[in-house]
Amino acid sequence: MKRLRLNALASDIIISLYVIVTLFFRFKLESETATGTIESVVVGLCFVVIIWALVKLKVLNPNWFGLFNTKKVKS
């Protein structure tokens, strides 16, 4: 069975959009309802676990927009 694997740029874009949308959702939810600190942390951890699981399953293959280049340049 062939697994779904996204390339590095698509993974970076999806993760960035996911973070922005979930932060917007959390801020909107917290301003409209009376949520406490613990509820906010639990919701945030749930959102992070989803992304972590997708990276661990190698569905998402982030390159972090090339910030952490692991290739060594020979001088």
C-alpha positions in Angstrom: 0.0 0.0 0.0 1.4 3.3 -1.0 1.4 6.1 1.6 0.6 9.7 1.1 3.7 11.8 1.3 3.9 15.5 0.7 7.0 17.2 -0.5 8.8 19.7 1.8 7.4 22.9 0.5 3.8 21.7 0.6 4.4 20.4 4.1 5.8 23.7 5.2 2.8 25.6 3.7 0.3 23.2 5.3 1.9 23.4 8.7 2.1 27.2 8.5 -1.6 27.5 7.5 -2.6 25.0 10.2 -0.8 27.0 12.9 -2.4 30.3 11.8 -5.9 28.9 11.6 -5.7 27.1 14.9 -4.3 30.1 16.7 -7.1 32.2 15.2 -9.6 29.6 16.3 -8.2 29.5 19.8 -8.2 33.3 20.2 -11.7 33.6 18.9 -13.0 30.7 21.1 -11.3 32.1 24.2 -12.7 35.6 23.6 -16.2 34.4 23.1 -16.3 31.9 26.0 -15.0 31.9 29.5 -12.1 29.4 29.1 -9.4 29.1 31.6 -5.7 28.5 31.3 -5.9 24.7 31.6 -8.5 24.5 28.8 -6.4 26.6 26.5 -3.3 24.5 27.1 -5.3 21.3 26.5 -6.7 22.6 23.2 -3.3 23.8 22.1 -1.7 20.5 23.0 -4.3 18.6 21.0 -3.6 20.7 18.0 0.1 20.2 18.3 -0.3 16.4 18.7 -2.2 16.3 15.4 0.7 17.9 13.5 3.3 15.8 15.5 1.5 12.6 14.5 1.4 13.5 10.8 5.1 14.3 10.9 5.9 11.0 12.7 3.8 9.1 10.2 5.8 10.8 7.4 2.7 12.3 5.8 4.2 15.7 6.3 7.9 16.2 5.6 8.8 19.7 6.8 11.9 21.4 5.7 11.1 24.5 7.9 11.6 26.7 4.8 15.3 25.8 4.7 16.1 27.4 8.0 17.9 24.4 9.4 20.1 23.3 6.6 21.8 20.1 7.5 24.1 19.9 4.4 27.7 20.8 5.1 29.5 22.9 2.6 33.0 21.7 1.8 35.5 24.5 1.8 
